[in-house]
């Protein structure tokens, strides 16, 4: 062994051998590319499965003879179950490992996805989607914790941005595949197609993901988990980030749950064309992957202000009666949402010094509760008063993000002005 190697010494006979300490992953180092591709595949499968019925809501409404609000439960049931199960599954990942939890979740979610196309009625479809959402819950928080443990801090925002970019590609491709398959062979074929696509992603994830080198098993003591969660909920910065994630996702859930109905009702577009509108998710891939550079230039709050301004402009533009203007509005909404989500989720991982899986799980829980609330409220508003009402709900959520971010800026300035003795007392 070369004397250049460092690490813990081990005695073999009369000689002492030193093994190199594992190094955190960063761009250019072995394993980083495999890790990025594996988690990109996981993010792709997660969003493709989670929102597999969203582009098909008009077809599901027709197929089962139900309203937009009733059909929207096929989305809200999945996101709501994810929000409920993400915290307990993240606690299990602290004991049994991030990679094991992500693997089990992926296998179950894809398995249920293969059953979803055969649901005989809306009730069965909603129930299967709830089970699928609960299974998916093991992926996002465990992925964030895995990245926080395995990637160098300076590369963390970029690494999480790639995972979020996988989400955006998954959301786009899932809706694109389901839309065109549904137009050709019906909505059940669309759900089957996205399940098969996610199966391929799961295989890629299992083959590519490097083993965890910095994970240390923790106790499953419920009291210890409760203390960790309570500590996170007492952290003002984490609470603000959870609120920002929930409100951003309220906007996104409302817009993309309802937009298919608007395009069918006002422009008489076919299911395949409606699915193709989700190609706009590619914009989210770019904006989330660029979040790290944006934070480096403007700071976290500056990046959030830019994201929320972009989202608000897109919402206002979507009120137009012109299809081209609506598409541009969706581009702005998507870019702003994914940038804001990447910034907020990365900030959670960096802020939490212990119990990172629980910290990320709380963020994911708030995030997907926002998605479920946005989808249901947006659909009810559209059914009652049209697209303008849906935009009104989204703009209220945007105002909430602005308020939280402004309060965070004020709190940061007040803390900087506080004397050192007062900070020490706190």
VEXVEXFI-536461 format. One record per residue (C-alpha): residue in one letter; residue number from 1; y, x, z; chain. Coordinates in nm, 4 decimals, padded with zeros to 6 digits. Example, Ala and Ser with C-alpha at 12.3 -4.5 7.8 and 13.67 -1.06 7.14 Angstrom:
// VEXVEXFI-536461
NODE;resn;resi;c2;c1;c3;chain
NODE;A;1;-00.4500;01.2300;00.7800;A
NODE;S;2;-00.1060;01.3670;00.7140;A
//
This chain:
// VEXVEXFI-536461
NODE;resn;resi;c2;c1;c3;chain
NODE;X;1;00.0000;00.0000;00.0000;A
NODE;X;2;00.3392;00.1340;-00.0967;A
NODE;X;3;00.5615;00.2328;00.1957;A
NODE;X;4;00.8354;00.0241;00.0348;A
NODE;X;5;00.6539;-00.2918;00.1485;A
NODE;X;6;00.7714;-00.4394;00.4754;A
NODE;X;7;00.6346;-00.7077;00.7025;A
NODE;X;8;00.3930;-00.7556;00.9893;A
NODE;X;9;00.1571;-00.4569;01.0322;A
NODE;X;10;-00.2201;-00.5033;01.0408;A
NODE;X;11;-00.4612;-00.2346;01.1598;A
NODE;X;12;-00.7635;-00.1607;00.9367;A
NODE;X;13;-00.9708;00.1249;01.0823;A
NODE;X;14;-00.7376;00.4185;01.1448;A
NODE;X;15;-00.4667;00.3064;00.9046;A
NODE;X;16;-00.1918;00.0492;00.9426;A
NODE;X;17;-00.1237;-00.1852;00.6518;A
NODE;X;18;00.1977;-00.3865;00.6213;A
NODE;X;19;00.2066;-00.7122;00.4262;A
NODE;X;20;00.5327;-00.8243;00.2649;A
NODE;X;21;00.7098;-01.1182;00.4219;A
NODE;X;22;00.7293;-01.4196;00.1900;A
NODE;X;23;01.0692;-01.4628;00.0299;A
NODE;X;24;01.2455;-01.7917;-00.0349;A
NODE;X;25;01.2506;-01.9145;-00.3923;A
NODE;X;26;01.5586;-01.8649;-00.6068;A
NODE;X;27;01.6334;-01.8571;-00.9811;A
NODE;X;28;01.4601;-01.5625;-01.1444;A
NODE;X;29;01.2002;-01.5167;-00.8695;A
NODE;X;30;00.8276;-01.5875;-00.9216;A
NODE;X;31;00.7360;-01.9473;-00.8532;A
NODE;X;32;01.0864;-02.0923;-00.8885;A
NODE;X;33;01.0284;-02.2190;-01.2424;A
NODE;X;34;00.6910;-02.3732;-01.1500;A
NODE;X;35;00.8464;-02.5355;-00.8446;A
NODE;X;36;01.1340;-02.6741;-01.0527;A
NODE;X;37;00.9007;-02.8177;-01.3176;A
NODE;X;38;00.6644;-02.9660;-01.0577;A
NODE;X;39;00.9387;-03.1438;-00.8666;A
NODE;X;40;01.1061;-03.2478;-01.1916;A
NODE;X;41;00.7765;-03.4193;-01.2822;A
NODE;X;42;00.7595;-03.5768;-00.9352;A
NODE;X;43;01.1162;-03.7049;-00.9662;A
NODE;X;44;01.0435;-03.8406;-01.3128;A
NODE;X;45;00.7349;-04.0311;-01.1953;A
NODE;X;46;00.9139;-04.1594;-00.8839;A
NODE;X;47;01.2001;-04.3300;-01.0686;A
NODE;X;48;00.9839;-04.4401;-01.3624;A
NODE;X;49;00.7440;-04.6245;-01.1291;A
NODE;X;50;01.0017;-04.7471;-00.8790;A
NODE;X;51;01.2175;-04.9160;-01.1425;A
NODE;X;52;00.9461;-04.9991;-01.3947;A
NODE;X;53;01.0250;-05.3721;-01.3884;A
NODE;X;54;01.4056;-05.3409;-01.4018;A
NODE;X;55;01.4464;-05.3303;-01.7800;A
NODE;X;56;01.1868;-05.6072;-01.8097;A
NODE;X;57;01.3539;-05.8601;-01.5795;A
NODE;X;58;01.4615;-06.0993;-01.8601;A
NODE;X;59;01.1062;-06.0938;-02.0013;A
NODE;X;60;00.9533;-06.1424;-01.6534;A
NODE;X;61;01.1920;-06.4356;-01.5924;A
NODE;X;62;01.0732;-06.5958;-01.9168;A
NODE;X;63;00.7077;-06.5129;-01.8543;A
NODE;X;64;00.6935;-06.6698;-01.5083;A
NODE;X;65;00.9722;-06.9254;-01.5553;A
NODE;X;66;01.1890;-06.7908;-01.2717;A
NODE;X;67;01.5583;-06.7122;-01.2212;A
NODE;X;68;01.7249;-06.3708;-01.2333;A
NODE;X;69;01.7480;-06.3658;-00.8539;A
NODE;X;70;01.3752;-06.4370;-00.8152;A
NODE;X;71;01.2728;-06.1805;-01.0775;A
NODE;X;72;01.4958;-05.9179;-00.9146;A
NODE;X;73;01.2575;-05.9155;-00.6167;A
NODE;X;74;01.0136;-05.7153;-00.8291;A
NODE;X;75;01.2673;-05.4340;-00.7954;A
NODE;X;76;01.3983;-05.5081;-00.4457;A
NODE;X;77;01.0484;-05.5347;-00.2959;A
NODE;X;78;00.9672;-05.1826;-00.4132;A
NODE;X;79;01.2946;-05.0271;-00.2996;A
NODE;X;80;01.2889;-05.2201;00.0300;A
NODE;X;81;00.9342;-05.1061;00.1107;A
NODE;X;82;01.0330;-04.7494;00.0270;A
NODE;X;83;01.3289;-04.7758;00.2674;A
NODE;X;84;01.1010;-04.9027;00.5468;A
NODE;X;85;00.8210;-04.6487;00.5016;A
NODE;X;86;01.0132;-04.3322;00.4184;A
NODE;X;87;01.0806;-04.2438;00.7841;A
NODE;X;88;00.7220;-04.2799;00.9184;A
NODE;X;89;00.5793;-04.0982;00.6161;A
NODE;X;90;00.8315;-03.8174;00.6593;A
NODE;X;91;00.7113;-03.7820;01.0191;A
NODE;X;92;00.3552;-03.7467;00.8888;A
NODE;X;93;00.4764;-03.4795;00.6474;A
NODE;X;94;00.6062;-03.2798;00.9465;A
NODE;X;95;00.2497;-03.2698;01.0784;A
NODE;X;96;00.0341;-03.2551;00.7655;A
NODE;X;97;00.2649;-03.0797;00.5191;A
NODE;X;98;00.5099;-03.1665;00.2450;A
NODE;X;99;00.2767;-03.0912;-00.0444;A
NODE;X;100;-00.0104;-03.2954;00.1012;A
NODE;X;101;00.2165;-03.5951;00.1619;A
NODE;X;102;00.3672;-03.5797;-00.1873;A
NODE;X;103;00.0207;-03.5509;-00.3425;A
NODE;X;104;-00.1243;-03.8497;-00.1534;A
NODE;X;105;00.1826;-04.0611;-00.2281;A
NODE;X;106;00.1718;-03.9766;-00.5974;A
NODE;X;107;-00.1970;-04.0649;-00.6285;A
NODE;X;108;-00.1607;-04.4027;-00.4533;A
NODE;X;109;00.1599;-04.4976;-00.6389;A
NODE;X;110;00.0072;-04.4228;-00.9785;A
NODE;X;111;-00.3140;-04.6063;-00.8833;A
NODE;X;112;-00.1212;-04.9196;-00.7887;A
NODE;X;113;00.0854;-04.8792;-01.1051;A
NODE;X;114;-00.2315;-04.9161;-01.3091;A
NODE;X;115;-00.2993;-05.2503;-01.1341;A
NODE;X;116;00.0541;-05.3944;-01.1638;A
NODE;X;117;00.0203;-05.5109;-01.5297;A
NODE;X;118;-00.2633;-05.7440;-01.4277;A
NODE;X;119;-00.0632;-05.9406;-01.1645;A
NODE;X;120;-00.1446;-06.3117;-01.2260;A
NODE;X;121;00.1869;-06.4495;-01.0935;A
NODE;X;122;00.5240;-06.3453;-00.9546;A
NODE;X;123;00.4002;-06.3436;-00.5944;A
NODE;X;124;00.1233;-06.0965;-00.6743;A
NODE;X;125;00.3599;-05.8847;-00.8809;A
NODE;X;126;00.6104;-05.8639;-00.5941;A
NODE;X;127;00.3321;-05.7801;-00.3455;A
NODE;X;128;00.1918;-05.5002;-00.5615;A
NODE;X;129;00.5399;-05.3634;-00.6184;A
NODE;X;130;00.5972;-05.3569;-00.2405;A
NODE;X;131;00.2766;-05.1554;-00.1917;A
NODE;X;132;00.3843;-04.9220;-00.4702;A
NODE;X;133;00.7255;-04.8717;-00.3106;A
NODE;X;134;00.5643;-04.7917;00.0243;A
NODE;X;135;00.3456;-04.5282;-00.1446;A
NODE;X;136;00.6400;-04.3744;-00.3303;A
NODE;X;137;00.8192;-04.3382;00.0054;A
NODE;X;138;00.6219;-04.0223;00.0772;A
NODE;X;139;00.7748;-03.8343;-00.2167;A
NODE;X;140;01.1568;-03.8120;-00.1957;A
NODE;X;141;01.2086;-03.7131;00.1697;A
NODE;X;142;00.9149;-03.4697;00.1612;A
NODE;X;143;01.0507;-03.3182;-00.1611;A
NODE;X;144;01.3953;-03.2649;-00.0069;A
NODE;X;145;01.2419;-03.1060;00.3045;A
NODE;X;146;01.0156;-02.8863;00.0901;A
NODE;X;147;01.3152;-02.7604;-00.1065;A
NODE;X;148;01.5209;-02.6994;00.2089;A
NODE;X;149;01.2368;-02.4857;00.3497;A
NODE;X;150;01.1258;-02.3022;00.0372;A
NODE;X;151;01.4519;-02.2396;-00.1555;A
NODE;X;152;01.7345;-02.0033;-00.0652;A
NODE;X;153;02.0389;-02.1916;00.0722;A
NODE;X;154;02.2666;-02.0795;-00.2123;A
NODE;X;155;02.0248;-02.2247;-00.4685;A
NODE;X;156;01.9543;-02.5463;-00.2763;A
NODE;X;157;02.2122;-02.7753;-00.4413;A
NODE;X;158;02.0982;-02.6640;-00.7866;A
NODE;X;159;01.7290;-02.7137;-00.6948;A
NODE;X;160;01.7922;-03.0618;-00.5547;A
NODE;X;161;02.0048;-03.1342;-00.8605;A
NODE;X;162;01.6999;-03.0636;-01.0786;A
NODE;X;163;01.4892;-03.3011;-00.8686;A
NODE;X;164;01.7579;-03.5690;-00.9030;A
NODE;X;165;01.7732;-03.4893;-01.2755;A
NODE;X;166;01.4020;-03.5705;-01.2865;A
NODE;X;167;01.4913;-03.9033;-01.1247;A
NODE;X;168;01.7402;-03.9751;-01.4008;A
NODE;X;169;01.4962;-03.8791;-01.6781;A
NODE;X;170;01.2302;-04.0924;-01.5116;A
NODE;X;171;01.4653;-04.3869;-01.4865;A
NODE;X;172;01.5609;-04.3488;-01.8503;A
NODE;X;173;01.2174;-04.2863;-01.9986;A
NODE;X;174;01.0504;-04.5513;-01.7852;A
NODE;X;175;01.2904;-04.8191;-01.9005;A
NODE;X;176;01.2837;-04.6942;-02.2610;A
NODE;X;177;00.9028;-04.6971;-02.2720;A
NODE;X;178;00.8714;-05.0352;-02.1014;A
NODE;X;179;01.1411;-05.1889;-02.3224;A
NODE;X;180;00.9894;-05.0953;-02.6565;A
NODE;X;181;00.6307;-05.1545;-02.5446;A
NODE;X;182;00.7350;-05.4975;-02.4163;A
NODE;X;183;00.9064;-05.5830;-02.7455;A
NODE;X;184;00.5930;-05.4892;-02.9385;A
NODE;X;185;00.3137;-05.6109;-02.7089;A
NODE;X;186;00.4692;-05.7918;-02.4117;A
NODE;X;187;00.6011;-05.6920;-02.0685;A
NODE;X;188;00.2547;-05.6268;-01.9231;A
NODE;X;189;00.1955;-05.3599;-02.1876;A
NODE;X;190;00.5309;-05.2097;-02.0903;A
NODE;X;191;00.4206;-05.1738;-01.7276;A
NODE;X;192;00.0887;-05.0219;-01.8367;A
NODE;X;193;00.2695;-04.7665;-02.0541;A
NODE;X;194;00.4916;-04.6442;-01.7705;A
NODE;X;195;00.1885;-04.6173;-01.5397;A
NODE;X;196;00.0101;-04.3920;-01.7917;A
NODE;X;197;00.3228;-04.1798;-01.8339;A
NODE;X;198;00.3446;-04.1386;-01.4548;A
NODE;X;199;-00.0216;-04.0410;-01.4440;A
NODE;X;200;00.0551;-03.7504;-01.6770;A
NODE;X;201;00.3472;-03.6475;-01.4513;A
NODE;X;202;00.1203;-03.6579;-01.1454;A
NODE;X;203;-00.1274;-03.4220;-01.3122;A
NODE;X;204;00.1557;-03.1803;-01.4003;A
NODE;X;205;00.2834;-03.1946;-01.0411;A
NODE;X;206;-00.0592;-03.1136;-00.8950;A
NODE;X;207;-00.1115;-02.8214;-01.1311;A
NODE;X;208;00.2337;-02.6621;-01.1035;A
NODE;X;209;00.3584;-02.7006;-00.7448;A
NODE;X;210;00.3482;-02.3681;-00.5520;A
NODE;X;211;00.1987;-02.3819;-00.2048;A
NODE;X;212;00.4402;-02.4102;00.0841;A
NODE;X;213;00.4985;-02.0726;00.2516;A
NODE;X;214;00.7504;-02.1618;00.5213;A
NODE;X;215;00.6140;-02.4936;00.6483;A
NODE;X;216;00.5171;-02.4978;01.0156;A
NODE;X;217;00.3276;-02.8057;01.1429;A
NODE;X;218;00.5082;-03.0075;01.4087;A
NODE;X;219;00.3779;-03.2494;01.6688;A
NODE;X;220;00.3321;-03.6175;01.5928;A
NODE;X;221;00.4638;-03.7022;01.9400;A
NODE;X;222;00.6517;-04.0310;01.8858;A
NODE;X;223;00.9018;-03.9397;02.1587;A
NODE;X;224;00.9805;-03.6100;01.9891;A
NODE;X;225;01.0249;-03.7865;01.6551;A
NODE;X;226;01.2431;-04.0477;01.8235;A
NODE;X;227;01.4619;-03.7777;01.9791;A
NODE;X;228;01.4992;-03.6076;01.6405;A
NODE;X;229;01.5947;-03.9320;01.4683;A
NODE;X;230;01.8357;-04.0248;01.7479;A
NODE;X;231;01.9975;-03.6820;01.7189;A
NODE;X;232;02.0509;-03.7307;01.3467;A
NODE;X;233;02.1971;-04.0774;01.4034;A
NODE;X;234;02.4453;-03.9300;01.6512;A
NODE;X;235;02.5667;-03.6733;01.3993;A
NODE;X;236;02.8930;-03.8083;01.2495;A
NODE;X;237;02.8599;-03.6091;00.9261;A
NODE;X;238;02.5030;-03.7262;00.8636;A
NODE;X;239;02.6040;-04.0866;00.9323;A
NODE;X;240;02.8827;-04.0602;00.6756;A
NODE;X;241;02.6435;-03.9114;00.4197;A
NODE;X;242;02.3925;-04.1909;00.4811;A
NODE;X;243;02.6656;-04.4492;00.4271;A
NODE;X;244;02.7806;-04.2786;00.1067;A
NODE;X;245;02.4250;-04.2723;-00.0315;A
NODE;X;246;02.3705;-04.6411;00.0491;A
NODE;X;247;02.6981;-04.7509;-00.1092;A
NODE;X;248;02.6564;-04.5402;-00.4234;A
NODE;X;249;02.3114;-04.6926;-00.4704;A
NODE;X;250;02.4475;-05.0431;-00.4109;A
NODE;X;251;02.6682;-04.9890;-00.7159;A
NODE;X;252;02.3866;-04.8504;-00.9253;A
NODE;X;253;02.1353;-05.1154;-00.8196;A
NODE;X;254;02.3741;-05.3994;-00.8966;A
NODE;X;255;02.4762;-05.2666;-01.2380;A
NODE;X;256;02.1349;-05.1722;-01.3737;A
NODE;X;257;01.9507;-05.4744;-01.2347;A
NODE;X;258;02.1899;-05.7140;-01.4101;A
NODE;X;259;02.2918;-05.5304;-01.7283;A
NODE;X;260;01.9747;-05.6342;-01.9118;A
NODE;X;261;02.0542;-06.0018;-01.8567;A
NODE;X;262;02.4095;-05.9541;-01.9821;A
NODE;X;263;02.2964;-05.7745;-02.2967;A
NODE;X;264;02.0449;-06.0482;-02.3730;A
NODE;X;265;02.2722;-06.3411;-02.2809;A
NODE;X;266;02.5994;-06.2243;-02.4401;A
NODE;X;267;02.4810;-06.0031;-02.7271;A
NODE;X;268;02.1301;-06.1434;-02.7995;A
NODE;X;269;01.9768;-05.7933;-02.7991;A
NODE;X;270;01.5993;-05.7487;-02.8137;A
NODE;X;271;01.3954;-05.6079;-02.5255;A
NODE;X;272;01.3510;-05.2726;-02.7010;A
NODE;X;273;01.7245;-05.2306;-02.7566;A
NODE;X;274;01.7925;-05.3306;-02.3949;A
NODE;X;275;01.5469;-05.0634;-02.2817;A
NODE;X;276;01.7177;-04.8103;-02.5071;A
NODE;X;277;02.0467;-04.8604;-02.3227;A
NODE;X;278;01.8876;-04.6583;-02.0432;A
NODE;X;279;01.9138;-04.3481;-02.2614;A
NODE;X;280;02.2466;-04.3277;-02.0816;A
NODE;X;281;02.0476;-04.1831;-01.7904;A
NODE;X;282;02.0600;-03.8535;-01.9796;A
NODE;X;283;02.4226;-03.8343;-01.8688;A
NODE;X;284;02.2977;-03.8518;-01.5094;A
NODE;X;285;02.0616;-03.5636;-01.5788;A
NODE;X;286;02.3558;-03.3463;-01.6787;A
NODE;X;287;02.5896;-03.4563;-01.3976;A
NODE;X;288;02.3289;-03.4165;-01.1211;A
NODE;X;289;02.2174;-03.0752;-01.2458;A
NODE;X;290;02.5833;-02.9665;-01.2556;A
NODE;X;291;02.6540;-03.0875;-00.9018;A
NODE;X;292;02.6122;-02.7395;-00.7556;A
NODE;X;293;02.8866;-02.5947;-00.9776;A
NODE;X;294;03.1081;-02.8931;-00.9035;A
NODE;X;295;03.0785;-02.8389;-00.5279;A
NODE;X;296;03.1486;-02.4669;-00.5708;A
NODE;X;297;03.4759;-02.5475;-00.7507;A
NODE;X;298;03.6081;-02.8477;-00.5604;A
NODE;X;299;03.4178;-02.8556;-00.2310;A
NODE;X;300;03.1861;-03.1362;-00.1213;A
NODE;X;301;03.4578;-03.3961;-00.0615;A
NODE;X;302;03.6386;-03.3031;-00.3829;A
NODE;X;303;03.3149;-03.3543;-00.5747;A
NODE;X;304;03.2655;-03.6940;-00.4083;A
NODE;X;305;03.6211;-03.8029;-00.4948;A
NODE;X;306;03.5597;-03.7091;-00.8577;A
NODE;X;307;03.2248;-03.8904;-00.8629;A
NODE;X;308;03.3609;-04.2093;-00.7104;A
NODE;X;309;03.6669;-04.2143;-00.9392;A
NODE;X;310;03.4427;-04.1784;-01.2441;A
NODE;X;311;03.2207;-04.4614;-01.1193;A
NODE;X;312;03.5154;-04.6957;-01.0573;A
NODE;X;313;03.6615;-04.6321;-01.4043;A
NODE;X;314;03.3242;-04.7111;-01.5563;A
NODE;X;315;03.2997;-05.0400;-01.3666;A
NODE;X;316;03.6428;-05.1504;-01.4831;A
NODE;X;317;03.5655;-05.0556;-01.8426;A
NODE;X;318;03.2391;-05.2525;-01.8323;A
NODE;X;319;03.4404;-05.5732;-01.7922;A
NODE;X;320;03.5299;-05.5496;-02.1622;A
NODE;X;321;03.3779;-05.7908;-02.4124;A
NODE;X;322;03.3160;-05.5006;-02.6524;A
NODE;X;323;02.9619;-05.3635;-02.6559;A
NODE;X;324;03.0914;-05.0115;-02.7294;A
NODE;X;325;03.3268;-05.0248;-02.4292;A
NODE;X;326;03.0440;-05.1507;-02.2079;A
NODE;X;327;02.8276;-04.8570;-02.3131;A
NODE;X;328;03.1081;-04.6097;-02.2338;A
NODE;X;329;03.1516;-04.7816;-01.8970;A
NODE;X;330;02.7798;-04.7381;-01.8240;A
NODE;X;331;02.8081;-04.3695;-01.9170;A
NODE;X;332;03.0860;-04.3196;-01.6598;A
NODE;X;333;02.9046;-04.5191;-01.3899;A
NODE;X;334;02.5866;-04.3186;-01.4435;A
NODE;X;335;02.7610;-03.9803;-01.4426;A
NODE;X;336;02.9536;-04.0615;-01.1267;A
NODE;X;337;02.6547;-04.2047;-00.9433;A
NODE;X;338;02.4146;-03.9169;-01.0086;A
NODE;X;339;02.6757;-03.6527;-00.9260;A
NODE;X;340;02.7608;-03.8282;-00.5992;A
NODE;X;341;02.3942;-03.8719;-00.5067;A
NODE;X;342;02.3110;-03.5054;-00.5724;A
NODE;X;343;02.6092;-03.3874;-00.3637;A
NODE;X;344;02.5365;-03.6199;-00.0711;A
NODE;X;345;02.1601;-03.5565;-00.0591;A
NODE;X;346;02.2063;-03.1787;-00.0752;A
NODE;X;347;02.4640;-03.2010;00.2054;A
NODE;X;348;02.2084;-03.3817;00.4228;A
NODE;X;349;01.9521;-03.1050;00.3710;A
NODE;X;350;02.2071;-02.8355;00.4557;A
NODE;X;351;02.3548;-03.0177;00.7561;A
NODE;X;352;02.0236;-03.0833;00.9338;A
NODE;X;353;01.9068;-02.7654;01.1085;A
NODE;X;354;01.5937;-02.9244;01.2568;A
NODE;X;355;01.3860;-03.2260;01.1571;A
NODE;X;356;01.4904;-03.1950;00.7940;A
NODE;X;357;01.2252;-03.4400;00.6768;A
NODE;X;358;01.3575;-03.7057;00.9167;A
NODE;X;359;01.7164;-03.6334;00.8122;A
NODE;X;360;01.6255;-03.6701;00.4442;A
NODE;X;361;01.4154;-03.9774;00.5239;A
NODE;X;362;01.7088;-04.1499;00.6905;A
NODE;X;363;01.9202;-04.0732;00.3845;A
NODE;X;364;01.6507;-04.2073;00.1531;A
NODE;X;365;01.6095;-04.5168;00.3698;A
NODE;X;366;01.9826;-04.5917;00.3540;A
NODE;X;367;01.9864;-04.5078;-00.0170;A
NODE;X;368;01.7073;-04.7473;-00.1114;A
NODE;X;369;01.8282;-05.0220;00.1209;A
NODE;X;370;02.1495;-04.9945;-00.0784;A
NODE;X;371;01.9479;-05.0219;-00.3992;A
NODE;X;372;01.7678;-05.3344;-00.2825;A
NODE;X;373;02.0879;-05.4944;-00.1563;A
NODE;X;374;02.2755;-05.4078;-00.4745;A
NODE;X;375;02.0022;-05.5422;-00.7008;A
NODE;X;376;01.9650;-05.8712;-00.5153;A
NODE;X;377;02.3366;-05.9316;-00.4541;A
NODE;X;378;02.4254;-05.8249;-00.8068;A
NODE;X;379;02.1694;-06.0658;-00.9572;A
NODE;X;380;02.2815;-06.3544;-00.7354;A
NODE;X;381;02.6462;-06.2865;-00.8223;A
NODE;X;382;02.5673;-06.2780;-01.1936;A
NODE;X;383;02.3648;-06.5984;-01.1732;A
NODE;X;384;02.6536;-06.7683;-00.9902;A
NODE;X;385;02.9677;-06.6319;-01.1583;A
NODE;X;386;02.8783;-06.3840;-01.4322;A
NODE;X;387;02.9258;-06.0108;-01.4850;A
NODE;X;388;03.2734;-05.9986;-01.3280;A
NODE;X;389;03.1234;-06.1065;-00.9944;A
NODE;X;390;02.8618;-05.8294;-01.0153;A
NODE;X;391;03.1372;-05.5758;-01.0849;A
NODE;X;392;03.3330;-05.7126;-00.7878;A
NODE;X;393;03.0428;-05.6368;-00.5526;A
NODE;X;394;03.0087;-05.2882;-00.7012;A
NODE;X;395;03.3805;-05.2172;-00.6596;A
NODE;X;396;03.3623;-05.3175;-00.2923;A
NODE;X;397;03.0873;-05.0586;-00.2488;A
NODE;X;398;03.3024;-04.7987;-00.4277;A
NODE;X;399;03.5865;-04.8772;-00.1878;A
NODE;X;400;03.3447;-04.8146;00.0977;A
NODE;X;401;03.2602;-04.4674;-00.0388;A
NODE;X;402;03.6297;-04.3849;-00.0707;A
NODE;X;403;03.6968;-04.4994;00.2858;A
NODE;X;404;03.4139;-04.2918;00.4310;A
NODE;X;405;03.5148;-03.9818;00.2351;A
NODE;X;406;03.8809;-04.0183;00.3376;A
NODE;X;407;03.7774;-04.0543;00.6997;A
NODE;X;408;03.5619;-03.7400;00.6651;A
NODE;X;409;03.8579;-03.5479;00.5250;A
NODE;X;410;04.0774;-03.6654;00.8137;A
NODE;X;411;03.8113;-03.5715;01.0711;A
NODE;X;412;03.7715;-03.2250;00.9172;A
NODE;X;413;04.1483;-03.1623;00.9302;A
NODE;X;414;04.1635;-03.2804;01.2902;A
NODE;X;415;03.8767;-03.0489;01.3849;A
NODE;X;416;04.0475;-02.7506;01.2217;A
NODE;X;417;04.3627;-02.8204;01.4254;A
NODE;X;418;04.1671;-02.8543;01.7493;A
NODE;X;419;04.2028;-02.5566;01.9918;A
NODE;X;420;03.9016;-02.3291;02.0290;A
NODE;X;421;03.8638;-02.4265;02.3969;A
NODE;X;422;03.8361;-02.7943;02.3069;A
NODE;X;423;03.5764;-02.7199;02.0374;A
NODE;X;424;03.3715;-02.5213;02.2876;A
NODE;X;425;03.3878;-02.8115;02.5360;A
NODE;X;426;03.2503;-03.0446;02.2690;A
//
